[in-house]
């Protein structure tokens, strides 16, 4: 089922949770609403679910107005961060609950309910756990039970609010891959809320970055990461270094590096954002002289903190190199190196300058 939002607005007192949101979610899409706390992503999800009524705008399901349609008529499955399982019911009973409370005319026969629950438990790889209680399962297993319960009622849309936020890193990684495979198998329309950039990039077909109740950027993961349209998105989607663009004799520079060919429109006070892996550290001539302050090995990458010449009043620059390169070249603390930038993006003045 496709979803369209037109001019959606919602306020809580003086606080505007979302403002003038227009969004199209094609049928079968897996879309992530990404942003910091308070940006409006959960409010938007609840409006789609029917748990909140917008103050302005329309919610359309398959082109039909669903703005004031009751929750029970929307055919939406909802998965919460903290599972919301019934602790006094077994796993089997939790998954079957939505089917058993349907009106009598819509309720499947008991045997059909049993077969469906068994099938769903197999789908979420918990066929062995039907007789257990939620307290007897791990966090990741409980979240899979919650997902099976949401799928039991054959929703047209699956909504997930920070579904892996309460889990440890390894379990989150495993469940992200599992959810992506499940979506590819079942092709339901899914929208999930997260503040985890890596989670959105790994799982979603499309990312919507929200900021202060408005859409900051929308696009496929690679596009949003590689071509951010604002400094906010660039910063939010990963670590960045900030270097002021300086104008000398009509030419734009980052430190001593002349970038005029790529920054013709730059003016004094503009700022360049550069990701750590976009900084090349070397011992050759040319570039920006710097001193290595720290060397930290982090799994397959090595992170270097570097004090660039003329930047002592500002935070060190961070660069990332591969573990293999580090083992071959062994940059040491206190060593003099030269920095070159493989890529950067320039944004207008109005953010902290170098």
C-alpha positions as CSV (number, residue, x, y, z in Angstrom):
1,X,0.0,0.0,0.0
2,X,1.3,3.5,-0.9
3,X,1.3,6.3,1.6
4,X,1.2,10.0,0.9
5,X,1.4,12.9,3.4
6,X,0.2,16.3,2.3
7,X,0.9,19.4,4.3
8,X,1.0,17.5,7.6
9,X,1.4,19.7,10.7
10,X,1.1,18.9,14.4
11,X,1.7,21.1,17.5
12,X,1.8,20.3,21.2
13,X,1.0,23.6,22.9
14,X,3.5,26.1,21.5
15,X,5.8,23.3,20.2
16,X,5.6,22.5,16.5
17,X,6.4,18.8,16.3
18,X,6.0,18.6,12.6
19,X,5.4,21.4,10.1
20,X,4.1,21.2,6.5
21,X,5.4,17.7,5.7
22,X,4.9,16.4,2.2
23,X,6.1,12.8,1.7
24,X,5.3,9.9,-0.7
25,X,6.0,6.3,0.3
26,X,5.6,3.9,-2.7
27,X,4.0,0.5,-2.1
28,X,6.6,-2.0,-1.0
29,X,9.2,0.6,0.1
30,X,11.3,0.4,3.2
31,X,11.7,4.0,4.4
32,X,13.7,5.3,7.4
33,X,12.7,8.5,9.3
34,X,16.1,9.6,10.6
35,X,16.9,12.5,12.9
36,X,17.9,13.6,16.4
37,X,15.6,13.4,19.4
38,X,12.7,15.9,19.1
39,X,12.9,16.3,15.3
40,X,9.3,14.9,14.8
41,X,10.0,11.4,13.5
42,X,7.9,9.5,16.1
43,X,5.1,12.1,15.9
44,X,5.0,11.5,12.1
45,X,4.9,7.8,12.5
46,X,2.1,8.0,15.0
47,X,0.1,10.2,12.6
48,X,0.5,7.6,9.9
49,X,-0.7,4.9,12.4
50,X,-3.7,6.9,13.5
51,X,-2.4,7.2,17.0
52,X,-2.2,11.0,16.6
53,X,-4.5,13.3,14.5
54,X,-2.7,16.0,12.6
55,X,-3.7,19.7,13.1
56,X,-3.3,20.3,9.4
57,X,-2.9,18.2,6.2
58,X,-3.9,14.8,4.9
59,X,-2.8,11.2,5.2
60,X,-3.6,9.2,2.1
61,X,-3.5,5.4,1.8
62,X,-3.5,4.2,-1.8
63,X,-4.8,7.7,-2.7
64,X,-7.7,7.6,-0.3
65,X,-8.0,10.0,2.6
66,X,-7.3,8.2,5.8
67,X,-6.6,11.2,8.0
68,X,-9.4,10.5,10.4
69,X,-9.8,6.8,9.8
70,X,-9.6,4.9,13.2
71,X,-6.5,2.9,14.0
72,X,-8.4,-0.4,13.7
73,X,-9.4,0.3,10.1
74,X,-6.0,1.3,8.8
75,X,-4.5,-2.3,8.7
76,X,-1.3,-1.1,10.2
77,X,1.1,-3.2,12.3
78,X,3.1,-1.3,14.9
79,X,6.4,-2.5,16.6
80,X,7.6,-0.5,19.6
81,X,11.1,-0.1,20.9
82,X,10.3,-1.8,24.2
83,X,8.4,-4.8,22.7
84,X,5.1,-4.2,24.5
85,X,4.6,-7.9,24.9
86,X,2.1,-9.3,27.4
87,X,4.3,-10.8,30.2
88,X,1.5,-13.2,31.4
89,X,1.0,-14.7,27.9
90,X,3.2,-17.2,26.2
91,X,5.0,-16.3,23.0
92,X,2.3,-18.2,21.0
93,X,-0.5,-16.4,22.8
94,X,1.2,-13.0,22.2
95,X,1.5,-13.6,18.5
96,X,-2.1,-14.9,18.3
97,X,-3.6,-12.0,20.3
98,X,-4.4,-9.7,17.4
99,X,-6.2,-12.5,15.6
100,X,-8.2,-13.7,18.7
101,X,-9.6,-10.2,19.5
102,X,-10.9,-9.6,16.0
103,X,-14.7,-9.2,15.7
104,X,-16.4,-12.6,15.6
105,X,-17.3,-12.2,11.9
106,X,-13.6,-11.6,11.0
107,X,-12.0,-14.0,13.4
108,X,-10.3,-17.0,11.8
109,X,-11.1,-20.5,13.2
110,X,-8.9,-21.7,16.0
111,X,-7.0,-24.2,13.8
112,X,-6.2,-21.5,11.3
113,X,-5.0,-19.2,14.0
114,X,-2.7,-21.9,15.3
115,X,-1.3,-22.7,11.8
116,X,-0.7,-19.0,11.1
117,X,1.1,-18.4,14.5
118,X,3.3,-21.5,13.9
119,X,4.1,-20.2,10.4
120,X,5.1,-16.8,11.7
121,X,7.2,-18.2,14.5
122,X,9.1,-20.2,11.9
123,X,9.4,-17.0,9.8
124,X,11.1,-15.1,12.7
125,X,13.1,-18.2,13.6
126,X,11.4,-18.8,16.9
127,X,9.4,-21.9,16.2
128,X,10.9,-23.5,19.3
129,X,9.8,-20.7,21.7
130,X,5.9,-20.9,21.4
131,X,5.4,-22.2,24.9
132,X,7.9,-19.8,26.6
133,X,7.1,-16.5,28.2
134,X,8.7,-13.2,27.2
135,X,10.9,-13.0,30.3
136,X,12.5,-16.3,29.2
137,X,13.8,-14.7,26.0
138,X,16.6,-12.4,25.1
139,X,15.9,-8.8,23.9
140,X,16.5,-9.7,20.3
141,X,14.1,-12.7,20.5
142,X,11.4,-10.6,22.2
143,X,11.6,-8.0,19.4
144,X,11.2,-10.8,16.8
145,X,8.1,-11.9,18.7
146,X,6.8,-8.3,18.6
147,X,7.3,-8.3,14.9
148,X,5.6,-11.6,14.4
149,X,2.6,-10.3,16.4
150,X,2.5,-7.2,14.2
151,X,2.5,-9.4,11.0
152,X,-0.2,-11.8,12.3
153,X,-3.0,-9.4,11.4
154,X,-1.8,-9.1,7.7
155,X,-1.0,-5.4,7.9
156,X,-0.8,-3.4,4.7
157,X,1.8,-1.2,6.4
158,X,4.4,-2.1,9.0
159,X,5.6,0.8,11.3
160,X,8.5,0.4,13.6
161,X,9.5,3.0,16.2
162,X,13.2,2.6,17.2
163,X,12.7,-1.2,16.9
164,X,16.3,-2.0,17.9
165,X,17.1,0.9,20.2
166,X,17.0,-1.2,23.4
167,X,19.4,-3.9,22.1
168,X,23.1,-4.2,22.3
169,X,25.3,-3.5,19.2
170,X,25.8,-7.0,18.0
171,X,22.1,-8.0,18.3
172,X,21.1,-4.8,16.5
173,X,23.4,-5.6,13.7
174,X,22.0,-9.1,13.3
175,X,18.4,-7.9,13.5
176,X,19.0,-5.2,10.9
177,X,20.2,-7.7,8.4
178,X,17.3,-10.0,9.3
179,X,14.7,-7.3,8.9
180,X,16.1,-6.3,5.5
181,X,15.9,-10.0,4.3
182,X,12.3,-10.3,5.7
183,X,11.2,-7.2,3.9
184,X,12.7,-8.4,0.7
185,X,10.8,-11.7,1.1
186,X,7.4,-10.3,2.0
187,X,7.4,-6.9,0.2
188,X,5.2,-5.0,2.7
189,X,5.4,-1.2,2.9
190,X,7.6,-0.4,6.0
191,X,8.5,2.8,7.7
192,X,10.9,2.8,10.7
193,X,12.1,5.5,13.0
194,X,15.7,5.6,14.1
195,X,18.4,8.1,15.3
196,X,21.1,5.6,14.2
197,X,22.6,6.7,11.0
198,X,24.3,3.4,10.3
199,X,21.0,1.6,10.8
200,X,19.2,3.8,8.3
201,X,22.0,3.4,5.7
202,X,22.1,-0.4,6.1
203,X,18.4,-1.2,6.1
204,X,16.4,1.5,4.2
205,X,15.7,2.0,0.5
206,X,15.0,5.6,1.2
207,X,16.1,7.9,4.0
208,X,14.2,11.0,5.2
209,X,16.3,13.2,7.4
210,X,14.2,15.3,9.7
211,X,15.2,18.4,11.6
212,X,13.0,20.6,13.8
213,X,9.8,19.1,12.4
214,X,10.7,19.5,8.7
215,X,12.3,17.4,6.0
216,X,15.9,18.4,5.7
217,X,16.7,15.9,2.9
218,X,15.2,12.8,1.2
219,X,17.0,10.3,-1.0
220,X,18.6,6.9,-1.3
221,X,21.2,6.1,1.4
222,X,24.3,6.6,-0.8
223,X,22.9,9.9,-2.1
224,X,22.1,11.3,1.3
225,X,25.5,10.3,2.7
226,X,27.7,11.4,-0.2
227,X,25.7,14.4,-1.4
228,X,24.2,16.1,1.8
229,X,22.3,19.2,0.9
230,X,23.0,21.0,4.2
231,X,25.6,21.2,6.9
232,X,23.1,19.7,9.3
233,X,22.7,16.5,7.2
234,X,26.5,16.3,6.6
235,X,27.2,16.5,10.4
236,X,24.4,14.2,11.4
237,X,25.4,11.4,9.0
238,X,28.9,10.9,10.4
239,X,32.0,12.4,11.9
240,X,33.2,15.6,10.1
241,X,36.1,18.0,10.3
242,X,35.3,21.7,10.0
243,X,37.7,24.0,8.2
244,X,37.0,27.6,7.4
245,X,37.4,28.8,3.7
246,X,39.9,31.7,3.7
247,X,40.1,34.1,0.8
248,X,43.6,35.3,-0.1
249,X,44.2,37.5,-3.1
250,X,40.8,36.5,-4.5
251,X,41.5,32.8,-4.2
252,X,39.8,30.3,-1.8
253,X,42.0,28.2,0.5
254,X,41.7,25.5,3.2
255,X,44.8,26.3,5.2
256,X,47.6,26.5,2.6
257,X,45.6,24.4,0.0
258,X,44.3,26.4,-2.9
259,X,40.7,25.1,-3.7
260,X,39.7,27.9,-6.1
261,X,39.1,25.5,-9.0
262,X,36.4,23.7,-7.0
263,X,35.1,26.6,-4.9
264,X,34.7,29.5,-7.3
265,X,31.6,30.7,-5.4
266,X,33.2,30.5,-2.0
267,X,33.4,33.6,0.2
268,X,35.2,34.4,3.4
269,X,33.5,32.8,6.3
270,X,32.2,29.8,4.4
271,X,33.1,26.4,5.9
272,X,34.2,23.1,4.4
273,X,33.1,19.9,6.0
274,X,35.5,16.9,5.4
275,X,35.0,13.4,6.6
276,X,37.9,11.6,8.3
277,X,38.3,9.1,5.5
278,X,38.6,11.9,3.0
279,X,41.8,13.2,4.4
280,X,45.0,11.8,2.9
281,X,47.9,11.6,5.4
282,X,51.4,11.3,3.9
283,X,55.1,12.0,4.4
284,X,55.6,13.5,0.9
285,X,55.9,17.2,0.0
286,X,53.0,19.5,-0.5
287,X,49.7,19.7,1.3
288,X,49.0,21.1,4.8
289,X,51.8,20.5,7.4
290,X,50.5,18.8,10.5
291,X,51.7,16.9,13.6
292,X,50.3,13.5,14.7
293,X,48.8,13.8,18.2
294,X,47.3,10.4,18.7
295,X,47.1,7.1,16.9
296,X,44.1,4.8,17.8
297,X,43.6,1.4,16.3
298,X,39.8,0.7,16.0
299,X,39.3,-2.7,14.5
300,X,40.0,-2.5,10.7
301,X,40.6,1.3,10.8
302,X,43.2,3.5,12.4
303,X,42.2,7.0,13.5
304,X,44.7,9.7,13.7
305,X,44.3,13.1,15.5
306,X,46.3,15.7,13.7
307,X,47.3,19.3,14.7
308,X,47.4,21.2,11.4
309,X,49.7,24.2,11.2
310,X,47.9,27.4,12.2
311,X,45.0,25.6,13.9
312,X,46.1,25.4,17.5
313,X,43.1,27.4,18.7
314,X,40.8,24.8,17.1
315,X,40.1,21.1,17.6
316,X,42.5,18.7,16.0
317,X,41.6,17.2,12.6
318,X,40.7,13.5,12.5
319,X,41.7,11.2,9.7
320,X,41.1,7.5,9.1
321,X,43.3,5.1,7.3
322,X,43.2,1.4,6.8
323,X,44.8,-1.0,9.3
324,X,46.9,-2.4,6.5
325,X,48.3,1.1,5.6
326,X,49.0,1.8,9.2
327,X,51.0,-1.4,9.6
328,X,52.9,-0.6,6.4
329,X,53.7,3.1,7.3
330,X,53.5,3.3,11.1
331,X,52.7,7.0,11.6
332,X,54.0,7.9,15.1
333,X,52.9,10.4,17.7
334,X,54.8,13.6,17.3
335,X,55.6,12.9,13.6
336,X,55.4,15.7,11.0
337,X,53.2,14.8,8.1
338,X,51.3,16.5,5.3
339,X,47.6,16.5,4.7
340,X,45.6,16.6,1.5
341,X,41.9,16.5,1.0
342,X,40.3,14.1,-1.4
343,X,36.9,15.6,-1.1
344,X,35.0,18.3,0.8
345,X,31.7,20.2,0.7
346,X,31.4,23.9,1.3
347,X,28.5,25.5,3.2
348,X,27.6,29.2,3.7
349,X,28.7,31.3,6.6
350,X,26.8,31.1,9.9
351,X,28.4,28.0,11.4
352,X,31.5,28.1,13.6
353,X,34.5,29.3,11.6
354,X,38.2,28.3,11.8
